[in-house]
Amino acid sequence: MVTTTTAVAAVRPPLRPPRRPRATPPPPPPARHPPPPPPSPPTASRSAAWPSPRWCSAIT
């Protein structure tokens, strides 16, 4: 009878895999948040480049 109990325990492990699918969906949403912040810094650097006349002279 002890062998039958071990067989049942082996069947339970396979049921745990289904939990992995749920972990996959959450990652995508968090990744979307990081992208938005980066756009802000670039705009600040561009505004600083406009006021500097040195860039124009360098292009010519």
PDB file with SEQRES, HELIX, SHEET and CRYST1 records, atoms N, CA, C and O in Angstrom:
SEQRES   1 A   60  MET VAL THR THR THR THR ALA VAL ALA ALA VAL ARG PRO          
SEQRES   2 A   60  PRO LEU ARG PRO PRO ARG ARG PRO ARG ALA THR PRO PRO          
SEQRES   3 A   60  PRO PRO PRO PRO ALA ARG HIS PRO PRO PRO PRO PRO PRO          
SEQRES   4 A   60  SER PRO PRO THR ALA SER ARG SER ALA ALA TRP PRO SER          
SEQRES   5 A   60  PRO ARG TRP CYS SER ALA ILE THR                              
HELIX    1 AA1 VAL A    2  VAL A   11  1                                  10    
HELIX    2 AA2 PRO A   13  LEU A   15  5                                   3    
HELIX    3 AA3 ARG A   19  ALA A   23  1                                   5    
HELIX    4 AA4 PRO A   28  ARG A   32  1                                   5    
HELIX    5 AA5 SER A   40  ALA A   49  1                                  10    
HELIX    6 AA6 ARG A   54  ILE A   59  1                                   6    
CRYST1    1.000    1.000    1.000  90.00  90.00  90.00 P 1           1          
ATOM      1  N   MET A   1       0.840  -1.212   0.000  1.00  0.00           N  
ATOM      2  CA  MET A   1       0.000   0.000   0.000  1.00  0.00           C  
ATOM      3  C   MET A   1       0.880   1.271   0.000  1.00  0.00           C  
ATOM      4  O   MET A   1       0.468   2.334  -0.464  1.00  0.00           O  
ATOM      5  N   VAL A   2       2.072   1.123   0.522  1.00  0.00           N  
ATOM      6  CA  VAL A   2       2.957   2.296   0.582  1.00  0.00           C  
ATOM      7  C   VAL A   2       3.322   2.755  -0.826  1.00  0.00           C  
ATOM      8  O   VAL A   2       3.471   3.950  -1.078  1.00  0.00           O  
ATOM      9  N   THR A   3       3.464   1.797  -1.742  1.00  0.00           N  
ATOM     10  CA  THR A   3       3.845   2.152  -3.115  1.00  0.00           C  
ATOM     11  C   THR A   3       2.747   2.984  -3.775  1.00  0.00           C  
ATOM     12  O   THR A   3       3.038   3.893  -4.553  1.00  0.00           O  
ATOM     13  N   THR A   4       1.497   2.678  -3.470  1.00  0.00           N  
ATOM     14  CA  THR A   4       0.387   3.432  -4.083  1.00  0.00           C  
ATOM     15  C   THR A   4       0.448   4.899  -3.644  1.00  0.00           C  
ATOM     16  O   THR A   4       0.176   5.791  -4.448  1.00  0.00           O  
ATOM     17  N   THR A   5       0.793   5.155  -2.403  1.00  0.00           N  
ATOM     18  CA  THR A   5       0.850   6.549  -1.920  1.00  0.00           C  
ATOM     19  C   THR A   5       1.945   7.318  -2.667  1.00  0.00           C  
ATOM     20  O   THR A   5       1.764   8.489  -3.001  1.00  0.00           O  
ATOM     21  N   THR A   6       3.057   6.672  -2.923  1.00  0.00           N  
ATOM     22  CA  THR A   6       4.154   7.340  -3.642  1.00  0.00           C  
ATOM     23  C   THR A   6       3.700   7.694  -5.059  1.00  0.00           C  
ATOM     24  O   THR A   6       4.062   8.750  -5.578  1.00  0.00           O  
ATOM     25  N   ALA A   7       2.921   6.832  -5.677  1.00  0.00           N  
ATOM     26  CA  ALA A   7       2.461   7.076  -7.045  1.00  0.00           C  
ATOM     27  C   ALA A   7       1.560   8.316  -7.065  1.00  0.00           C  
ATOM     28  O   ALA A   7       1.626   9.118  -7.996  1.00  0.00           O  
ATOM     29  N   VAL A   8       0.726   8.471  -6.044  1.00  0.00           N  
ATOM     30  CA  VAL A   8      -0.180   9.631  -5.983  1.00  0.00           C  
ATOM     31  C   VAL A   8       0.638  10.920  -5.848  1.00  0.00           C  
ATOM     32  O   VAL A   8       0.306  11.937  -6.457  1.00  0.00           O  
ATOM     33  N   ALA A   9       1.694  10.872  -5.057  1.00  0.00           N  
ATOM     34  CA  ALA A   9       2.526  12.067  -4.856  1.00  0.00           C  
ATOM     35  C   ALA A   9       3.158  12.486  -6.190  1.00  0.00           C  
ATOM     36  O   ALA A   9       3.301  13.677  -6.466  1.00  0.00           O  
ATOM     37  N   ALA A  10       3.530  11.515  -7.002  1.00  0.00           N  
ATOM     38  CA  ALA A  10       4.159  11.822  -8.291  1.00  0.00           C  
ATOM     39  C   ALA A  10       3.156  12.507  -9.221  1.00  0.00           C  
ATOM     40  O   ALA A  10       3.544  13.293 -10.085  1.00  0.00           O  
ATOM     41  N   VAL A  11       1.872  12.209  -9.043  1.00  0.00           N  
ATOM     42  CA  VAL A  11       0.847  12.813  -9.913  1.00  0.00           C  
ATOM     43  C   VAL A  11       0.613  14.275  -9.525  1.00  0.00           C  
ATOM     44  O   VAL A  11       0.218  15.073 -10.376  1.00  0.00           O  
ATOM     45  N   ARG A  12       0.843  14.640  -8.286  1.00  0.00           N  
ATOM     46  CA  ARG A  12       0.578  16.023  -7.837  1.00  0.00           C  
ATOM     47  C   ARG A  12       1.564  17.029  -8.464  1.00  0.00           C  
ATOM     48  O   ARG A  12       1.138  18.110  -8.871  1.00  0.00           O  
ATOM     49  N   PRO A  13       2.834  16.715  -8.552  1.00  0.00           N  
ATOM     50  CA  PRO A  13       3.812  17.654  -9.137  1.00  0.00           C  
ATOM     51  C   PRO A  13       3.376  18.232 -10.482  1.00  0.00           C  
ATOM     52  O   PRO A  13       3.489  19.441 -10.680  1.00  0.00           O  
ATOM     53  N   PRO A  14       2.882  17.413 -11.413  1.00  0.00           N  
ATOM     54  CA  PRO A  14       2.459  17.899 -12.736  1.00  0.00           C  
ATOM     55  C   PRO A  14       1.419  19.012 -12.644  1.00  0.00           C  
ATOM     56  O   PRO A  14       1.321  19.837 -13.553  1.00  0.00           O  
ATOM     57  N   LEU A  15       0.644  19.050 -11.562  1.00  0.00           N  
ATOM     58  CA  LEU A  15      -0.403  20.075 -11.450  1.00  0.00           C  
ATOM     59  C   LEU A  15       0.219  21.453 -11.191  1.00  0.00           C  
ATOM     60  O   LEU A  15      -0.443  22.465 -11.420  1.00  0.00           O  
ATOM     61  N   ARG A  16       1.440  21.520 -10.733  1.00  0.00           N  
ATOM     62  CA  ARG A  16       2.067  22.819 -10.416  1.00  0.00           C  
ATOM     63  C   ARG A  16       2.416  23.620 -11.684  1.00  0.00           C  
ATOM     64  O   ARG A  16       2.311  24.846 -11.662  1.00  0.00           O  
ATOM     65  N   PRO A  17       2.819  22.986 -12.763  1.00  0.00           N  
ATOM     66  CA  PRO A  17       3.155  23.709 -14.011  1.00  0.00           C  
ATOM     67  C   PRO A  17       2.115  24.745 -14.418  1.00  0.00           C  
ATOM     68  O   PRO A  17       2.495  25.831 -14.856  1.00  0.00           O  
ATOM     69  N   PRO A  18       0.820  24.461 -14.293  1.00  0.00           N  
ATOM     70  CA  PRO A  18      -0.225  25.426 -14.701  1.00  0.00           C  
ATOM     71  C   PRO A  18      -0.011  26.803 -14.073  1.00  0.00           C  
ATOM     72  O   PRO A  18      -0.458  27.802 -14.636  1.00  0.00           O  
ATOM     73  N   ARG A  19       0.656  26.884 -12.931  1.00  0.00           N  
ATOM     74  CA  ARG A  19       0.844  28.190 -12.278  1.00  0.00           C  
ATOM     75  C   ARG A  19       1.823  29.059 -13.085  1.00  0.00           C  
ATOM     76  O   ARG A  19       1.759  30.285 -12.997  1.00  0.00           O  
ATOM     77  N   ARG A  20       2.706  28.464 -13.852  1.00  0.00           N  
ATOM     78  CA  ARG A  20       3.702  29.246 -14.611  1.00  0.00           C  
ATOM     79  C   ARG A  20       3.024  30.176 -15.630  1.00  0.00           C  
ATOM     80  O   ARG A  20       3.433  31.331 -15.753  1.00  0.00           O  
ATOM     81  N   PRO A  21       2.015  29.715 -16.353  1.00  0.00           N  
ATOM     82  CA  PRO A  21       1.327  30.564 -17.349  1.00  0.00           C  
ATOM     83  C   PRO A  21       0.891  31.896 -16.737  1.00  0.00           C  
ATOM     84  O   PRO A  21       0.969  32.933 -17.396  1.00  0.00           O  
ATOM     85  N   ARG A  22       0.435  31.877 -15.492  1.00  0.00           N  
ATOM     86  CA  ARG A  22      -0.044  33.126 -14.877  1.00  0.00           C  
ATOM     87  C   ARG A  22       1.120  34.101 -14.675  1.00  0.00           C  
ATOM     88  O   ARG A  22       0.936  35.317 -14.733  1.00  0.00           O  
ATOM     89  N   ALA A  23       2.296  33.567 -14.442  1.00  0.00           N  
ATOM     90  CA  ALA A  23       3.457  34.440 -14.194  1.00  0.00           C  
ATOM     91  C   ALA A  23       3.865  35.157 -15.492  1.00  0.00           C  
ATOM     92  O   ALA A  23       4.410  36.259 -15.441  1.00  0.00           O  
ATOM     93  N   THR A  24       3.611  34.553 -16.623  1.00  0.00           N  
ATOM     94  CA  THR A  24       4.014  35.163 -17.899  1.00  0.00           C  
ATOM     95  C   THR A  24       3.243  36.460 -18.187  1.00  0.00           C  
ATOM     96  O   THR A  24       3.872  37.450 -18.560  1.00  0.00           O  
ATOM     97  N   PRO A  25       1.924  36.501 -18.032  1.00  0.00           N  
ATOM     98  CA  PRO A  25       1.142  37.709 -18.339  1.00  0.00           C  
ATOM     99  C   PRO A  25       1.598  38.937 -17.535  1.00  0.00           C  
ATOM    100  O   PRO A  25       1.712  40.018 -18.114  1.00  0.00           O  
ATOM    101  N   PRO A  26       1.859  38.816 -16.242  1.00  0.00           N  
ATOM    102  CA  PRO A  26       2.255  39.974 -15.425  1.00  0.00           C  
ATOM    103  C   PRO A  26       3.492  40.706 -15.956  1.00  0.00           C  
ATOM    104  O   PRO A  26       3.482  41.937 -15.991  1.00  0.00           O  
ATOM    105  N   PRO A  27       4.543  40.015 -16.367  1.00  0.00           N  
ATOM    106  CA  PRO A  27       5.756  40.685 -16.870  1.00  0.00           C  
ATOM    107  C   PRO A  27       5.485  41.737 -17.947  1.00  0.00           C  
ATOM    108  O   PRO A  27       6.043  42.831 -17.857  1.00  0.00           O  
ATOM    109  N   PRO A  28       4.665  41.467 -18.953  1.00  0.00           N  
ATOM    110  CA  PRO A  28       4.402  42.441 -20.026  1.00  0.00           C  
ATOM    111  C   PRO A  28       3.964  43.810 -19.496  1.00  0.00           C  
ATOM    112  O   PRO A  28       4.545  44.817 -19.899  1.00  0.00           O  
ATOM    113  N   PRO A  29       2.965  43.888 -18.612  1.00  0.00           N  
ATOM    114  CA  PRO A  29       2.480  45.190 -18.114  1.00  0.00           C  
ATOM    115  C   PRO A  29       3.597  46.024 -17.486  1.00  0.00           C  
ATOM    116  O   PRO A  29       3.742  47.197 -17.831  1.00  0.00           O  
ATOM    117  N   PRO A  30       4.390  45.457 -16.576  1.00  0.00           N  
ATOM    118  CA  PRO A  30       5.482  46.209 -15.935  1.00  0.00           C  
ATOM    119  C   PRO A  30       6.450  46.781 -16.969  1.00  0.00           C  
ATOM    120  O   PRO A  30       6.966  47.883 -16.785  1.00  0.00           O  
ATOM    121  N   ALA A  31       6.699  46.060 -18.032  1.00  0.00           N  
ATOM    122  CA  ALA A  31       7.656  46.513 -19.054  1.00  0.00           C  
ATOM    123  C   ALA A  31       7.128  47.788 -19.723  1.00  0.00           C  
ATOM    124  O   ALA A  31       7.923  48.632 -20.135  1.00  0.00           O  
ATOM    125  N   ARG A  32       5.832  47.940 -19.838  1.00  0.00           N  
ATOM    126  CA  ARG A  32       5.269  49.124 -20.511  1.00  0.00           C  
ATOM    127  C   ARG A  32       5.533  50.390 -19.685  1.00  0.00           C  
ATOM    128  O   ARG A  32       5.705  51.470 -20.250  1.00  0.00           O  
ATOM    129  N   HIS A  33       5.566  50.267 -18.367  1.00  0.00           N  
ATOM    130  CA  HIS A  33       5.777  51.453 -17.516  1.00  0.00           C  
ATOM    131  C   HIS A  33       7.165  52.083 -17.736  1.00  0.00           C  
ATOM    132  O   HIS A  33       7.261  53.301 -17.886  1.00  0.00           O  
ATOM    133  N   PRO A  34       8.224  51.290 -17.758  1.00  0.00           N  
ATOM    134  CA  PRO A  34       9.582  51.843 -17.952  1.00  0.00           C  
ATOM    135  C   PRO A  34       9.729  52.694 -19.219  1.00  0.00           C  
ATOM    136  O   PRO A  34      10.321  53.770 -19.146  1.00  0.00           O  
ATOM    137  N   PRO A  35       9.221  52.263 -20.363  1.00  0.00           N  
ATOM    138  CA  PRO A  35       9.353  53.025 -21.615  1.00  0.00           C  
ATOM    139  C   PRO A  35       8.889  54.478 -21.496  1.00  0.00           C  
ATOM    140  O   PRO A  35       9.608  55.371 -21.944  1.00  0.00           O  
ATOM    141  N   PRO A  36       7.720  54.753 -20.914  1.00  0.00           N  
ATOM    142  CA  PRO A  36       7.208  56.128 -20.823  1.00  0.00           C  
ATOM    143  C   PRO A  36       8.208  57.100 -20.194  1.00  0.00           C  
ATOM    144  O   PRO A  36       8.404  58.186 -20.739  1.00  0.00           O  
ATOM    145  N   PRO A  37       8.847  56.763 -19.078  1.00  0.00           N  
ATOM    146  CA  PRO A  37       9.794  57.686 -18.424  1.00  0.00           C  
ATOM    147  C   PRO A  37      10.943  58.125 -19.338  1.00  0.00           C  
ATOM    148  O   PRO A  37      11.258  59.315 -19.365  1.00  0.00           O  
ATOM    149  N   PRO A  38      11.577  57.227 -20.080  1.00  0.00           N  
ATOM    150  CA  PRO A  38      12.695  57.597 -20.965  1.00  0.00           C  
ATOM    151  C   PRO A  38      12.367  58.765 -21.901  1.00  0.00           C  
ATOM    152  O   PRO A  38      13.197  59.662 -22.048  1.00  0.00           O  
ATOM    153  N   PRO A  39      11.196  58.790 -22.536  1.00  0.00           N  
ATOM    154  CA  PRO A  39      10.836  59.871 -23.475  1.00  0.00           C  
ATOM    155  C   PRO A  39      11.033  61.257 -22.862  1.00  0.00           C  
ATOM    156  O   PRO A  39      11.417  62.187 -23.571  1.00  0.00           O  
ATOM    157  N   SER A  40      10.782  61.415 -21.573  1.00  0.00           N  
ATOM    158  CA  SER A  40      10.895  62.745 -20.949  1.00  0.00           C  
ATOM    159  C   SER A  40      12.329  63.278 -20.993  1.00  0.00           C  
ATOM    160  O   SER A  40      12.530  64.420 -21.408  1.00  0.00           O  
ATOM    161  N   PRO A  41      13.325  62.500 -20.584  1.00  0.00           N  
ATOM    162  CA  PRO A  41      14.733  62.965 -20.586  1.00  0.00           C  
ATOM    163  C   PRO A  41      15.194  63.479 -21.950  1.00  0.00           C  
ATOM    164  O   PRO A  41      15.800  64.549 -22.013  1.00  0.00           O  
ATOM    165  N   PRO A  42      14.933  62.762 -23.040  1.00  0.00           N  
ATOM    166  CA  PRO A  42      15.360  63.183 -24.387  1.00  0.00           C  
ATOM    167  C   PRO A  42      14.887  64.600 -24.706  1.00  0.00           C  
ATOM    168  O   PRO A  42      15.651  65.396 -25.252  1.00  0.00           O  
ATOM    169  N   THR A  43      13.644  64.923 -24.373  1.00  0.00           N  
ATOM    170  CA  THR A  43      13.094  66.251 -24.691  1.00  0.00           C  
ATOM    171  C   THR A  43      13.914  67.330 -23.989  1.00  0.00           C  
ATOM    172  O   THR A  43      14.180  68.380 -24.575  1.00  0.00           O  
ATOM    173  N   ALA A  44      14.313  67.089 -22.753  1.00  0.00           N  
ATOM    174  CA  ALA A  44      15.091  68.083 -21.988  1.00  0.00           C  
ATOM    175  C   ALA A  44      16.435  68.316 -22.674  1.00  0.00           C  
ATOM    176  O   ALA A  44      16.882  69.457 -22.788  1.00  0.00           O  
ATOM    177  N   SER A  45      17.075  67.252 -23.126  1.00  0.00           N  
ATOM    178  CA  SER A  45      18.398  67.389 -23.766  1.00  0.00           C  
ATOM    179  C   SER A  45      18.249  68.148 -25.094  1.00  0.00           C  
ATOM    180  O   SER A  45      19.121  68.942 -25.447  1.00  0.00           O  
ATOM    181  N   ARG A  46      17.178  67.917 -25.818  1.00  0.00           N  
ATOM    182  CA  ARG A  46      16.980  68.594 -27.113  1.00  0.00           C  
ATOM    183  C   ARG A  46      16.803  70.097 -26.905  1.00  0.00           C  
ATOM    184  O   ARG A  46      17.363  70.903 -27.647  1.00  0.00           O  
ATOM    185  N   SER A  47      16.022  70.466 -25.894  1.00  0.00           N  
ATOM    186  CA  SER A  47      15.776  71.891 -25.647  1.00  0.00           C  
ATOM    187  C   SER A  47      17.094  72.603 -25.342  1.00  0.00           C  
ATOM    188  O   SER A  47      17.283  73.752 -25.742  1.00  0.00           O  
ATOM    189  N   ALA A  48      18.008  71.930 -24.635  1.00  0.00           N  
ATOM    190  CA  ALA A  48      19.303  72.534 -24.281  1.00  0.00           C  
ATOM    191  C   ALA A  48      20.151  72.712 -25.545  1.00  0.00           C  
ATOM    192  O   ALA A  48      20.929  73.662 -25.634  1.00  0.00           O  
ATOM    193  N   ALA A  49      20.011  71.825 -26.504  1.00  0.00           N  
ATOM    194  CA  ALA A  49      20.827  71.897 -27.726  1.00  0.00           C  
ATOM    195  C   ALA A  49      20.382  73.090 -28.586  1.00  0.00           C  
ATOM    196  O   ALA A  49      21.218  73.714 -29.240  1.00  0.00           O  
ATOM    197  N   TRP A  50      19.098  73.414 -28.598  1.00  0.00           N  
ATOM    198  CA  TRP A  50      18.605  74.520 -29.435  1.00  0.00           C  
ATOM    199  C   TRP A  50      19.226  75.860 -29.045  1.00  0.00           C  
ATOM    200  O   TRP A  50      19.736  76.575 -29.908  1.00  0.00           O  
ATOM    201  N   PRO A  51      19.192  76.207 -27.767  1.00  0.00           N  
ATOM    202  CA  PRO A  51      19.708  77.520 -27.319  1.00  0.00           C  
ATOM    203  C   PRO A  51      21.198  77.687 -27.616  1.00  0.00           C  
ATOM    204  O   PRO A  51      21.672  78.815 -27.756  1.00  0.00           O  
ATOM    205  N   SER A  52      21.937  76.590 -27.713  1.00  0.00           N  
ATOM    206  CA  SER A  52      23.394  76.720 -27.913  1.00  0.00           C  
ATOM    207  C   SER A  52      23.703  76.985 -29.392  1.00  0.00           C  
ATOM    208  O   SER A  52      23.499  76.091 -30.213  1.00  0.00           O  
ATOM    209  N   PRO A  53      24.184  78.170 -29.760  1.00  0.00           N  
ATOM    210  CA  PRO A  53      24.506  78.516 -31.158  1.00  0.00           C  
ATOM    211  C   PRO A  53      25.711  77.746 -31.668  1.00  0.00           C  
ATOM    212  O   PRO A  53      25.932  77.674 -32.877  1.00  0.00           O  
ATOM    213  N   ARG A  54      26.491  77.169 -30.766  1.00  0.00           N  
ATOM    214  CA  ARG A  54      27.700  76.445 -31.179  1.00  0.00           C  
ATOM    215  C   ARG A  54      27.341  75.292 -32.115  1.00  0.00           C  
ATOM    216  O   ARG A  54      28.100  74.980 -33.032  1.00  0.00           O  
ATOM    217  N   TRP A  55      26.172  74.650 -31.886  1.00  0.00           N  
ATOM    218  CA  TRP A  55      25.785  73.518 -32.739  1.00  0.00           C  
ATOM    219  C   TRP A  55      25.645  73.984 -34.194  1.00  0.00           C  
ATOM    220  O   TRP A  55      26.081  73.292 -35.114  1.00  0.00           O  
ATOM    221  N   CYS A  56      25.046  75.140 -34.393  1.00  0.00           N  
ATOM    222  CA  CYS A  56      24.846  75.639 -35.762  1.00  0.00           C  
ATOM    223  C   CYS A  56      26.191  75.841 -36.460  1.00  0.00           C  
ATOM    224  O   CYS A  56      26.367  75.441 -37.611  1.00  0.00           O  
ATOM    225  N   SER A  57      27.123  76.455 -35.765  1.00  0.00           N  
ATOM    226  CA  SER A  57      28.438  76.721 -36.370  1.00  0.00           C  
ATOM    227  C   SER A  57      29.141  75.404 -36.701  1.00  0.00           C  
ATOM    228  O   SER A  57      29.839  75.303 -37.710  1.00  0.00           O  
ATOM    229  N   ALA A  58      28.953  74.399 -35.848  1.00  0.00           N  
ATOM    230  CA  ALA A  58      29.619  73.112 -36.076  1.00  0.00           C  
ATOM    231  C   ALA A  58      29.050  72.450 -37.332  1.00  0.00           C  
ATOM    232  O   ALA A  58      29.783  71.792 -38.070  1.00  0.00           O  
ATOM    233  N   ILE A  59      27.746  72.622 -37.580  1.00  0.00           N  
ATOM    234  CA  ILE A  59      27.116  71.985 -38.744  1.00  0.00           C  
ATOM    235  C   ILE A  59      27.637  72.630 -40.030  1.00  0.00           C  
ATOM    236  O   ILE A  59      27.888  71.934 -41.013  1.00  0.00           O  
ATOM    237  N   THR A  60      27.800  73.964 -40.026  1.00  0.00           N  
ATOM    238  CA  THR A  60      28.255  74.682 -41.209  1.00  0.00           C  
ATOM    239  C   THR A  60      29.719  74.331 -41.458  1.00  0.00           C  
ATOM    240  O   THR A  60      30.318  74.826 -42.412  1.00  0.00           O  
TER     241      THR A  60                                                      
END                                                                             
